[in-house]
């Protein structure tokens, strides 16, 4: 399995856990980076489960090298794209976190660390939320609640991710018009649509789905819409998706004469990840037998994994942000004119914001 397929497989694994009854967005990249901070201090089966979920087939060095290189590549976008990635460990004052662990996450993931007085829960939560708010340019203002900090809380491992990307070809604001979006067989509603008429954009199709790939000014980044040909067949399509199918479709897009009609949208999602991560195979870290001895000699377990994400798509481009929090607590153990294609995304679809085909944000537009 290629690096791209491994990453895509993790994103699909999480996607397939969501109920497809409303719009949502999440960042598999943010979740994987937060889990990488745990992986750096994990051992045995705990470490293997995380690696198999987020980067199947890779050894420790390959996993660290890949996410370190991906983060570096994302940190240097071309004009018209802004990306920010931040990783930080917030640790209870005087809790014995191993310096070797802090050095490892600093070297591999450019993660910083800060000690906090968790006995002052409101103040500690505010400091962590301010970090997320600053790193996401104000798009996510809260990830930690004061009442999640108790006497057993040892540390919070947090990833924050922000993306602002301008379209390579902007949509004209004068062309934005309200039209029907069909949420189901018997339900529709008027929403604003972005329109581009008789243009050339990257497009592909097979018997099952149409794919529109809209490039940003830095063409490594793209907004990819997977529009099922069966109008209300999104659930069936998502269920049958594989990483290989997604990557083959993304690689098959070609410059096509097309009219584009896609929703202008804003989606925000907050999601606890514990059950989802366990369903993709990460189970042991949530138990009292979690092997996190590389972090501290005091036995630790992951009590909570929380994720927030948002995306705004308009005439100028996209703004998206995500934050993932992992709470560690003391363990109880031990692109003559060709035929014009009309791409009208007026029914539920999947979207992926990608960097060199690697999924940064994944979501569903249902309503």
C-alpha atoms as a printed R data frame, in Angstrom:
    type eleno elety resid chain resno       x      y       z
1   ATOM     1    CA   UNK     A     1   0.000  0.000   0.000
2   ATOM     2    CA   UNK     A     2   1.403  3.420  -1.015
3   ATOM     3    CA   UNK     A     3   1.803  6.294   1.436
4   ATOM     4    CA   UNK     A     4  -1.145  8.085  -0.228
5   ATOM     5    CA   UNK     A     5  -3.341  5.014  -0.056
6   ATOM     6    CA   UNK     A     6  -2.452  4.421   3.594
7   ATOM     7    CA   UNK     A     7  -3.403  7.999   4.548
8   ATOM     8    CA   UNK     A     8  -6.562  7.878   2.422
9   ATOM     9    CA   UNK     A     9  -7.519  4.556   3.977
10  ATOM    10    CA   UNK     A    10  -7.377  6.082   7.455
11  ATOM    11    CA   UNK     A    11  -9.545  9.036   6.313
12  ATOM    12    CA   UNK     A    12 -12.096  6.670   4.795
13  ATOM    13    CA   UNK     A    13 -12.086  4.512   7.901
14  ATOM    14    CA   UNK     A    14 -13.110  7.514   9.988
15  ATOM    15    CA   UNK     A    15 -15.557  8.798   7.321
16  ATOM    16    CA   UNK     A    16 -17.395  5.493   7.265
17  ATOM    17    CA   UNK     A    17 -18.119  5.788  10.996
18  ATOM    18    CA   UNK     A    18 -20.168  8.986  10.554
19  ATOM    19    CA   UNK     A    19 -23.949  8.760  10.107
20  ATOM    20    CA   UNK     A    20 -24.820 10.286   6.705
21  ATOM    21    CA   UNK     A    21 -27.831 12.248   7.906
22  ATOM    22    CA   UNK     A    22 -26.300 15.732   8.028
23  ATOM    23    CA   UNK     A    23 -23.350 17.708   6.665
24  ATOM    24    CA   UNK     A    24 -20.039 17.340   8.447
25  ATOM    25    CA   UNK     A    25 -16.315 17.906   8.017
26  ATOM    26    CA   UNK     A    26 -13.232 16.498   9.690
27  ATOM    27    CA   UNK     A    27  -9.481 16.502   9.145
28  ATOM    28    CA   UNK     A    28  -7.859 13.071   8.943
29  ATOM    29    CA   UNK     A    29  -4.525 14.889   8.869
30  ATOM    30    CA   UNK     A    30  -5.140 16.653  12.172
31  ATOM    31    CA   UNK     A    31  -6.333 13.430  13.797
32  ATOM    32    CA   UNK     A    32  -3.333 11.483  12.478
33  ATOM    33    CA   UNK     A    33  -0.891 14.134  13.697
34  ATOM    34    CA   UNK     A    34  -2.414 14.098  17.181
35  ATOM    35    CA   UNK     A    35  -2.249 10.307  17.221
36  ATOM    36    CA   UNK     A    36   1.372 10.535  16.060
37  ATOM    37    CA   UNK     A    37   2.148 12.400  19.288
38  ATOM    38    CA   UNK     A    38   0.751  9.429  21.196
39  ATOM    39    CA   UNK     A    39   2.527  6.928  18.926
40  ATOM    40    CA   UNK     A    40   5.862  8.585  19.714
41  ATOM    41    CA   UNK     A    41   5.546  7.488  23.327
42  ATOM    42    CA   UNK     A    42   3.730  4.207  22.829
43  ATOM    43    CA   UNK     A    43   5.112  0.705  22.924
44  ATOM    44    CA   UNK     A    44   4.105 -2.799  21.926
45  ATOM    45    CA   UNK     A    45   0.576 -3.499  20.724
46  ATOM    46    CA   UNK     A    46  -0.536  0.060  21.575
47  ATOM    47    CA   UNK     A    47   2.065  1.488  19.180
48  ATOM    48    CA   UNK     A    48   1.305 -1.106  16.484
49  ATOM    49    CA   UNK     A    49  -2.454 -0.400  16.534
50  ATOM    50    CA   UNK     A    50  -1.912  3.334  16.045
51  ATOM    51    CA   UNK     A    51   0.608  2.777  13.241
52  ATOM    52    CA   UNK     A    52  -1.625  0.216  11.488
53  ATOM    53    CA   UNK     A    53  -4.582  2.618  11.602
54  ATOM    54    CA   UNK     A    54  -2.953  5.854  10.463
55  ATOM    55    CA   UNK     A    55  -0.194  4.511   8.226
56  ATOM    56    CA   UNK     A    56  -0.608  0.787   7.590
57  ATOM    57    CA   UNK     A    57   2.521 -1.014   6.530
58  ATOM    58    CA   UNK     A    58   4.975  1.635   7.731
59  ATOM    59    CA   UNK     A    59   7.597  1.117  10.362
60  ATOM    60    CA   UNK     A    60   8.246  3.678  13.080
61  ATOM    61    CA   UNK     A    61  10.921  5.587  11.144
62  ATOM    62    CA   UNK     A    62   8.790  5.706   7.959
63  ATOM    63    CA   UNK     A    63   5.782  6.993   9.889
64  ATOM    64    CA   UNK     A    64   7.754  9.729  11.628
65  ATOM    65    CA   UNK     A    65   9.611 10.653   8.401
66  ATOM    66    CA   UNK     A    66   6.389 10.817   6.378
67  ATOM    67    CA   UNK     A    67   4.415 13.042   8.720
68  ATOM    68    CA   UNK     A    68   7.464 15.215   9.388
69  ATOM    69    CA   UNK     A    69   8.028 15.663   5.608
70  ATOM    70    CA   UNK     A    70   4.312 16.215   4.963
71  ATOM    71    CA   UNK     A    71   4.178 18.891   7.647
72  ATOM    72    CA   UNK     A    72   7.272 20.595   6.178
73  ATOM    73    CA   UNK     A    73   5.769 20.500   2.665
74  ATOM    74    CA   UNK     A    74   2.506 21.954   3.899
75  ATOM    75    CA   UNK     A    75   4.374 24.684   5.761
76  ATOM    76    CA   UNK     A    76   5.832 26.100   2.529
77  ATOM    77    CA   UNK     A    77   2.907 26.669   0.144
78  ATOM    78    CA   UNK     A    78   3.081 28.871  -2.941
79  ATOM    79    CA   UNK     A    79   1.434 32.302  -3.161
80  ATOM    80    CA   UNK     A    80  -2.305 32.250  -2.566
81  ATOM    81    CA   UNK     A    81  -2.255 29.509   0.075
82  ATOM    82    CA   UNK     A    82  -1.665 29.820   3.800
83  ATOM    83    CA   UNK     A    83  -1.198 26.760   5.984
84  ATOM    84    CA   UNK     A    84  -0.476 26.542   9.678
85  ATOM    85    CA   UNK     A    85   0.193 23.356  11.624
86  ATOM    86    CA   UNK     A    86   0.939 23.342  15.339
87  ATOM    87    CA   UNK     A    87   1.445 20.523  17.808
88  ATOM    88    CA   UNK     A    88   1.739 21.059  21.549
89  ATOM    89    CA   UNK     A    89   1.782 19.065  24.746
90  ATOM    90    CA   UNK     A    90   0.223 20.713  27.787
91  ATOM    91    CA   UNK     A    91   1.435 18.932  30.917
92  ATOM    92    CA   UNK     A    92   0.406 19.005  34.551
93  ATOM    93    CA   UNK     A    93   2.934 20.862  36.675
94  ATOM    94    CA   UNK     A    94   5.465 18.464  38.201
95  ATOM    95    CA   UNK     A    95   4.067 15.440  36.346
96  ATOM    96    CA   UNK     A    96   7.086 13.332  35.345
97  ATOM    97    CA   UNK     A    97   6.943 13.378  31.527
98  ATOM    98    CA   UNK     A    98  10.105 11.885  30.081
99  ATOM    99    CA   UNK     A    99  12.476 14.399  28.458
100 ATOM   100    CA   UNK     A   100  13.257 11.778  25.794
101 ATOM   101    CA   UNK     A   101   9.551 11.884  24.789
102 ATOM   102    CA   UNK     A   102   9.466 15.690  24.625
103 ATOM   103    CA   UNK     A   103  12.678 15.645  22.552
104 ATOM   104    CA   UNK     A   104  11.194 13.038  20.193
105 ATOM   105    CA   UNK     A   105   7.971 14.933  19.468
106 ATOM   106    CA   UNK     A   106   9.931 18.176  19.097
107 ATOM   107    CA   UNK     A   107  12.308 16.597  16.568
108 ATOM   108    CA   UNK     A   108   9.716 14.648  14.564
109 ATOM   109    CA   UNK     A   109   6.658 16.908  14.789
110 ATOM   110    CA   UNK     A   110   8.028 20.308  15.835
111 ATOM   111    CA   UNK     A   111   5.890 19.988  18.945
112 ATOM   112    CA   UNK     A   112   6.363 22.335  21.863
113 ATOM   113    CA   UNK     A   113   5.474 21.714  25.495
114 ATOM   114    CA   UNK     A   114   4.115 23.804  28.355
115 ATOM   115    CA   UNK     A   115   3.487 23.039  32.001
116 ATOM   116    CA   UNK     A   116   0.174 24.155  33.486
117 ATOM   117    CA   UNK     A   117  -1.393 24.172  36.918
118 ATOM   118    CA   UNK     A   118  -4.305 21.826  36.213
119 ATOM   119    CA   UNK     A   119  -5.657 22.549  39.688
120 ATOM   120    CA   UNK     A   120  -6.685 25.871  38.116
121 ATOM   121    CA   UNK     A   121  -8.895 24.175  35.543
122 ATOM   122    CA   UNK     A   122 -10.606 27.259  34.086
123 ATOM   123    CA   UNK     A   123  -7.314 29.081  33.620
124 ATOM   124    CA   UNK     A   124  -5.627 25.993  32.100
125 ATOM   125    CA   UNK     A   125  -8.523 25.398  29.689
126 ATOM   126    CA   UNK     A   126  -8.362 29.048  28.610
127 ATOM   127    CA   UNK     A   127  -4.621 28.810  27.880
128 ATOM   128    CA   UNK     A   128  -5.114 25.705  25.746
129 ATOM   129    CA   UNK     A   129  -8.124 27.174  23.942
130 ATOM   130    CA   UNK     A   130  -6.200 30.395  23.272
131 ATOM   131    CA   UNK     A   131  -3.447 28.293  21.670
132 ATOM   132    CA   UNK     A   132  -5.978 26.596  19.357
133 ATOM   133    CA   UNK     A   133  -7.725 29.885  18.585
134 ATOM   134    CA   UNK     A   134  -4.432 31.568  17.660
135 ATOM   135    CA   UNK     A   135  -3.181 28.660  15.541
136 ATOM   136    CA   UNK     A   136  -6.509 28.356  13.652
137 ATOM   137    CA   UNK     A   137  -6.719 32.134  13.113
138 ATOM   138    CA   UNK     A   138  -9.793 32.371  15.301
139 ATOM   139    CA   UNK     A   139 -11.789 29.723  13.461
140 ATOM   140    CA   UNK     A   140 -11.853 27.273  16.390
141 ATOM   141    CA   UNK     A   141 -12.085 28.943  19.765
142 ATOM   142    CA   UNK     A   142 -12.675 26.020  22.133
143 ATOM   143    CA   UNK     A   143 -11.504 22.437  22.275
144 ATOM   144    CA   UNK     A   144 -10.952 22.005  26.025
145 ATOM   145    CA   UNK     A   145 -13.646 22.344  28.645
146 ATOM   146    CA   UNK     A   146 -12.615 23.157  32.196
147 ATOM   147    CA   UNK     A   147 -14.660 20.290  33.589
148 ATOM   148    CA   UNK     A   148 -12.572 17.813  31.559
149 ATOM   149    CA   UNK     A   149  -9.583 18.616  33.763
150 ATOM   150    CA   UNK     A   150  -9.501 16.632  36.983
151 ATOM   151    CA   UNK     A   151  -6.969 15.305  39.451
152 ATOM   152    CA   UNK     A   152  -6.148 12.299  37.238
153 ATOM   153    CA   UNK     A   153  -5.425 14.436  34.136
154 ATOM   154    CA   UNK     A   154  -1.731 14.199  33.261
155 ATOM   155    CA   UNK     A   155  -1.526 15.965  29.881
156 ATOM   156    CA   UNK     A   156  -3.323 17.143  26.754
157 ATOM   157    CA   UNK     A   157  -1.760 16.510  23.338
158 ATOM   158    CA   UNK     A   158  -3.177 18.998  20.819
159 ATOM   159    CA   UNK     A   159  -2.873 19.439  17.051
160 ATOM   160    CA   UNK     A   160  -4.220 22.581  15.366
161 ATOM   161    CA   UNK     A   161  -4.465 22.957  11.580
162 ATOM   162    CA   UNK     A   162  -5.454 25.963   9.445
163 ATOM   163    CA   UNK     A   163  -5.795 26.330   5.665
164 ATOM   164    CA   UNK     A   164  -6.714 29.372   3.588
165 ATOM   165    CA   UNK     A   165  -6.496 28.842  -0.167
166 ATOM   166    CA   UNK     A   166  -7.540 31.101  -3.054
167 ATOM   167    CA   UNK     A   167  -9.001 29.521  -6.177
168 ATOM   168    CA   UNK     A   168  -6.764 29.365  -9.237
169 ATOM   169    CA   UNK     A   169  -9.929 30.548 -11.020
170 ATOM   170    CA   UNK     A   170 -12.240 32.549  -8.772
171 ATOM   171    CA   UNK     A   171 -15.989 32.371  -9.093
172 ATOM   172    CA   UNK     A   172 -17.701 35.633 -10.009
173 ATOM   173    CA   UNK     A   173 -19.862 36.928  -7.151
174 ATOM   174    CA   UNK     A   174 -22.395 38.195  -9.717
175 ATOM   175    CA   UNK     A   175 -22.875 34.592 -10.871
176 ATOM   176    CA   UNK     A   176 -23.781 33.279  -7.413
177 ATOM   177    CA   UNK     A   177 -27.469 32.383  -7.394
178 ATOM   178    CA   UNK     A   178 -29.875 30.550  -5.134
179 ATOM   179    CA   UNK     A   179 -31.067 27.191  -6.431
180 ATOM   180    CA   UNK     A   180 -32.485 23.944  -5.081
181 ATOM   181    CA   UNK     A   181 -30.253 21.466  -3.257
182 ATOM   182    CA   UNK     A   182 -31.972 18.091  -3.057
183 ATOM   183    CA   UNK     A   183 -31.322 16.566   0.344
184 ATOM   184    CA   UNK     A   184 -33.524 13.508  -0.256
185 ATOM   185    CA   UNK     A   185 -36.246 12.191  -2.592
186 ATOM   186    CA   UNK     A   186 -38.888 14.369  -0.973
187 ATOM   187    CA   UNK     A   187 -36.817 17.219   0.417
188 ATOM   188    CA   UNK     A   188 -35.048 20.202  -1.097
189 ATOM   189    CA   UNK     A   189 -34.048 23.695  -0.065
190 ATOM   190    CA   UNK     A   190 -32.810 26.920  -1.647
191 ATOM   191    CA   UNK     A   191 -29.124 27.612  -1.033
192 ATOM   192    CA   UNK     A   192 -26.545 29.814  -2.807
193 ATOM   193    CA   UNK     A   193 -24.582 28.139  -5.621
194 ATOM   194    CA   UNK     A   194 -21.261 29.194  -7.134
195 ATOM   195    CA   UNK     A   195 -21.384 29.094 -10.954
196 ATOM   196    CA   UNK     A   196 -18.750 28.961 -13.693
197 ATOM   197    CA   UNK     A   197 -19.975 28.675 -17.294
198 ATOM   198    CA   UNK     A   198 -18.283 27.013 -20.304
199 ATOM   199    CA   UNK     A   199 -14.836 26.719 -18.745
200 ATOM   200    CA   UNK     A   200 -12.069 24.120 -18.639
201 ATOM   201    CA   UNK     A   201 -11.580 22.346 -15.324
202 ATOM   202    CA   UNK     A   202 -10.213 18.999 -14.150
203 ATOM   203    CA   UNK     A   203 -12.918 16.314 -14.270
204 ATOM   204    CA   UNK     A   204 -13.311 12.549 -14.363
205 ATOM   205    CA   UNK     A   205 -16.199 10.110 -14.331
206 ATOM   206    CA   UNK     A   206 -16.886  6.404 -14.194
207 ATOM   207    CA   UNK     A   207 -20.097  4.372 -14.018
208 ATOM   208    CA   UNK     A   208 -20.589  5.283 -10.382
209 ATOM   209    CA   UNK     A   209 -19.408  8.837  -9.778
210 ATOM   210    CA   UNK     A   210 -18.344 12.171 -11.275
211 ATOM   211    CA   UNK     A   211 -15.288 13.924  -9.855
212 ATOM   212    CA   UNK     A   212 -14.577 17.632 -10.140
213 ATOM   213    CA   UNK     A   213 -11.148 18.814  -9.001
214 ATOM   214    CA   UNK     A   214 -10.823 22.565  -8.562
215 ATOM   215    CA   UNK     A   215  -7.260 23.786  -8.112
216 ATOM   216    CA   UNK     A   216  -6.129 26.535  -5.801
217 ATOM   217    CA   UNK     A   217  -3.423 29.073  -6.719
218 ATOM   218    CA   UNK     A   218  -0.880 26.601  -5.442
219 ATOM   219    CA   UNK     A   219  -1.967 23.679  -7.683
220 ATOM   220    CA   UNK     A   220  -0.741 21.097  -5.180
221 ATOM   221    CA   UNK     A   221  -3.965 21.942  -3.299
222 ATOM   222    CA   UNK     A   222  -7.393 21.106  -4.690
223 ATOM   223    CA   UNK     A   223 -11.066 20.880  -3.713
224 ATOM   224    CA   UNK     A   224 -12.360 17.568  -5.001
225 ATOM   225    CA   UNK     A   225 -16.086 16.783  -5.226
226 ATOM   226    CA   UNK     A   226 -17.220 13.165  -5.598
227 ATOM   227    CA   UNK     A   227 -20.787 13.391  -6.939
228 ATOM   228    CA   UNK     A   228 -22.614 10.049  -7.136
229 ATOM   229    CA   UNK     A   229 -24.447  9.484 -10.423
230 ATOM   230    CA   UNK     A   230 -27.251  7.881  -8.432
231 ATOM   231    CA   UNK     A   231 -28.868 11.017  -7.011
232 ATOM   232    CA   UNK     A   232 -29.371  9.742  -3.500
233 ATOM   233    CA   UNK     A   233 -26.729  7.036  -3.608
234 ATOM   234    CA   UNK     A   234 -24.113  8.720  -1.442
235 ATOM   235    CA   UNK     A   235 -24.373  6.232   1.424
236 ATOM   236    CA   UNK     A   236 -23.872  3.276  -0.926
237 ATOM   237    CA   UNK     A   237 -20.962  5.048  -2.630
238 ATOM   238    CA   UNK     A   238 -19.226  5.910   0.630
239 ATOM   239    CA   UNK     A   239 -19.677  2.389   1.962
240 ATOM   240    CA   UNK     A   240 -17.960  0.931  -1.126
241 ATOM   241    CA   UNK     A   241 -15.110  3.421  -1.258
242 ATOM   242    CA   UNK     A   242 -11.516  2.274  -0.974
243 ATOM   243    CA   UNK     A   243  -8.289  4.256  -0.874
244 ATOM   244    CA   UNK     A   244  -7.266  2.767  -4.222
245 ATOM   245    CA   UNK     A   245 -10.555  3.907  -5.842
246 ATOM   246    CA   UNK     A   246 -10.179  7.440  -4.473
247 ATOM   247    CA   UNK     A   247  -6.571  7.815  -5.585
248 ATOM   248    CA   UNK     A   248  -7.261  6.325  -9.051
249 ATOM   249    CA   UNK     A   249 -10.125  8.788  -9.533
250 ATOM   250    CA   UNK     A   250  -8.000 11.754  -8.403
251 ATOM   251    CA   UNK     A   251  -5.199 10.691 -10.757
252 ATOM   252    CA   UNK     A   252  -7.623 10.262 -13.700
253 ATOM   253    CA   UNK     A   253  -9.004 13.833 -13.786
254 ATOM   254    CA   UNK     A   254  -8.264 15.714 -17.006
255 ATOM   255    CA   UNK     A   255  -8.909 19.148 -18.439
256 ATOM   256    CA   UNK     A   256 -12.553 19.107 -19.574
257 ATOM   257    CA   UNK     A   257 -15.001 21.608 -21.106
258 ATOM   258    CA   UNK     A   258 -17.542 22.071 -18.364
259 ATOM   259    CA   UNK     A   259 -20.143 24.187 -16.625
260 ATOM   260    CA   UNK     A   260 -19.740 24.112 -12.857
261 ATOM   261    CA   UNK     A   261 -22.440 24.637 -10.240
262 ATOM   262    CA   UNK     A   262 -21.475 23.891  -6.646
263 ATOM   263    CA   UNK     A   263 -22.825 25.023  -3.276
264 ATOM   264    CA   UNK     A   264 -21.403 27.933  -1.380
265 ATOM   265    CA   UNK     A   265 -21.139 26.476   2.086
266 ATOM   266    CA   UNK     A   266 -20.031 26.630   5.666
267 ATOM   267    CA   UNK     A   267 -19.882 23.486   7.786
268 ATOM   268    CA   UNK     A   268 -18.779 23.092  11.391
269 ATOM   269    CA   UNK     A   269 -18.444 19.785  13.244
270 ATOM   270    CA   UNK     A   270 -17.558 18.731  16.764
271 ATOM   271    CA   UNK     A   271 -16.985 15.029  17.303
272 ATOM   272    CA   UNK     A   272 -15.753 12.794  20.090
273 ATOM   273    CA   UNK     A   273 -13.405 10.260  18.514
274 ATOM   274    CA   UNK     A   274 -13.143  7.493  21.088
275 ATOM   275    CA   UNK     A   275 -15.622  5.075  19.440
276 ATOM   276    CA   UNK     A   276 -14.536  5.921  15.877
277 ATOM   277    CA   UNK     A   277 -10.873  5.286  16.619
278 ATOM   278    CA   UNK     A   278 -11.671  2.024  18.328
279 ATOM   279    CA   UNK     A   279 -13.643  0.918  15.236
280 ATOM   280    CA   UNK     A   280 -10.581  1.532  13.020
281 ATOM   281    CA   UNK     A   281  -8.500 -0.642  15.312
282 ATOM   282    CA   UNK     A   282  -7.076  1.692  17.942
283 ATOM   283    CA   UNK     A   283  -8.372  0.065  21.096
284 ATOM   284    CA   UNK     A   284  -5.643 -0.646  23.589
285 ATOM   285    CA   UNK     A   285  -4.653  2.985  24.169
286 ATOM   286    CA   UNK     A   286  -8.113  3.586  25.667
287 ATOM   287    CA   UNK     A   287  -7.685  0.853  28.280
288 ATOM   288    CA   UNK     A   288  -5.836  0.569  31.545
289 ATOM   289    CA   UNK     A   289  -3.370 -1.728  29.792
290 ATOM   290    CA   UNK     A   290  -2.275  1.050  27.375
291 ATOM   291    CA   UNK     A   291   1.474  0.871  26.807
292 ATOM   292    CA   UNK     A   292   2.573  4.519  27.004
293 ATOM   293    CA   UNK     A   293   5.746  3.964  28.964
294 ATOM   294    CA   UNK     A   294   7.727  6.118  26.501
295 ATOM   295    CA   UNK     A   295   5.824  9.147  27.815
296 ATOM   296    CA   UNK     A   296   6.121  8.565  31.545
297 ATOM   297    CA   UNK     A   297   7.013  5.887  34.031
298 ATOM   298    CA   UNK     A   298   3.612  6.523  35.610
299 ATOM   299    CA   UNK     A   299   1.033  4.355  33.775
300 ATOM   300    CA   UNK     A   300  -1.134  6.437  31.400
301 ATOM   301    CA   UNK     A   301  -4.208  5.865  29.254
302 ATOM   302    CA   UNK     A   302  -6.125  7.975  26.715
303 ATOM   303    CA   UNK     A   303  -9.435  8.922  28.289
304 ATOM   304    CA   UNK     A   304 -10.739 11.261  25.563
305 ATOM   305    CA   UNK     A   305 -10.045 12.107  21.931
306 ATOM   306    CA   UNK     A   306 -11.944 15.158  20.683
307 ATOM   307    CA   UNK     A   307 -12.038 16.765  17.226
308 ATOM   308    CA   UNK     A   308 -13.426 20.022  15.890
309 ATOM   309    CA   UNK     A   309 -13.362 21.166  12.256
310 ATOM   310    CA   UNK     A   310 -14.857 23.843  10.028
311 ATOM   311    CA   UNK     A   311 -14.820 24.710   6.340
312 ATOM   312    CA   UNK     A   312 -16.068 27.723   4.364
313 ATOM   313    CA   UNK     A   313 -16.240 27.549   0.555
314 ATOM   314    CA   UNK     A   314 -17.064 30.751  -1.329
315 ATOM   315    CA   UNK     A   315 -16.282 32.686  -4.531
316 ATOM   316    CA   UNK     A   316 -12.680 33.383  -3.456
317 ATOM   317    CA   UNK     A   317 -11.607 29.986  -2.180
318 ATOM   318    CA   UNK     A   318 -11.614 27.965   1.015
319 ATOM   319    CA   UNK     A   319 -10.919 28.522   4.677
320 ATOM   320    CA   UNK     A   320 -10.710 25.398   6.797
321 ATOM   321    CA   UNK     A   321  -9.474 24.618  10.269
322 ATOM   322    CA   UNK     A   322  -9.311 21.690  12.630
323 ATOM   323    CA   UNK     A   323  -8.148 20.837  16.108
324 ATOM   324    CA   UNK     A   324  -7.662 17.449  17.718
325 ATOM   325    CA   UNK     A   325  -7.219 16.926  21.434
326 ATOM   326    CA   UNK     A   326  -6.059 13.794  23.192
327 ATOM   327    CA   UNK     A   327  -6.360 13.695  26.973
328 ATOM   328    CA   UNK     A   328  -3.918 11.533  28.859
329 ATOM   329    CA   UNK     A   329  -4.809 10.480  32.359
330 ATOM   330    CA   UNK     A   330  -3.261  8.302  34.972
331 ATOM   331    CA   UNK     A   331  -4.078  4.716  34.189
332 ATOM   332    CA   UNK     A   332  -5.974  2.425  36.462
333 ATOM   333    CA   UNK     A   333  -3.562 -0.409  35.725
334 ATOM   334    CA   UNK     A   334  -0.571 -0.728  35.143
335 ATOM   335    CA   UNK     A   335  -9.054 20.281 -15.738
336 ATOM   336    CA   UNK     A   336 -12.700 22.569 -32.167
337 ATOM   337    CA   UNK     A   337 -14.489 22.449 -28.192
338 ATOM   338    CA   UNK     A   338 -15.426 19.080 -26.937
339 ATOM   339    CA   UNK     A   339 -18.865 18.234 -25.581
340 ATOM   340    CA   UNK     A   340 -19.803 20.438 -22.632
341 ATOM   341    CA   UNK     A   341 -20.219 18.606 -19.347
342 ATOM   342    CA   UNK     A   342 -22.635 20.044 -16.793
343 ATOM   343    CA   UNK     A   343 -21.444 19.409 -13.258
344 ATOM   344    CA   UNK     A   344 -24.254 20.406 -10.904
345 ATOM   345    CA   UNK     A   345 -23.635 19.409  -7.337
346 ATOM   346    CA   UNK     A   346 -27.258 19.740  -6.254
347 ATOM   347    CA   UNK     A   347 -27.532 16.553  -4.218
348 ATOM   348    CA   UNK     A   348 -25.504 15.050  -1.404
349 ATOM   349    CA   UNK     A   349 -21.809 14.611  -2.109
350 ATOM   350    CA   UNK     A   350 -18.461 13.876  -0.574
351 ATOM   351    CA   UNK     A   351 -15.657 16.421  -0.710
352 ATOM   352    CA   UNK     A   352 -11.940 16.193  -0.024
353 ATOM   353    CA   UNK     A   353  -9.515 19.102   0.274
354 ATOM   354    CA   UNK     A   354  -6.181 17.648  -0.754
355 ATOM   355    CA   UNK     A   355  -2.477 18.463  -0.850
356 ATOM   356    CA   UNK     A   356  -0.785 16.440  -3.623
357 ATOM   357    CA   UNK     A   357  -3.807 14.094  -3.405
358 ATOM   358    CA   UNK     A   358  -3.278 13.595   0.337
359 ATOM   359    CA   UNK     A   359  -6.559 14.277   2.175
360 ATOM   360    CA   UNK     A   360  -6.380 17.279   4.527
361 ATOM   361    CA   UNK     A   361 -10.116 17.758   5.081
362 ATOM   362    CA   UNK     A   362 -12.942 15.341   4.272
363 ATOM   363    CA   UNK     A   363 -16.625 16.090   4.483
364 ATOM   364    CA   UNK     A   364 -20.160 15.446   3.386
365 ATOM   365    CA   UNK     A   365 -22.625 18.038   2.054
366 ATOM   366    CA   UNK     A   366 -26.069 16.714   2.891
367 ATOM   367    CA   UNK     A   367 -28.234 19.839   3.175
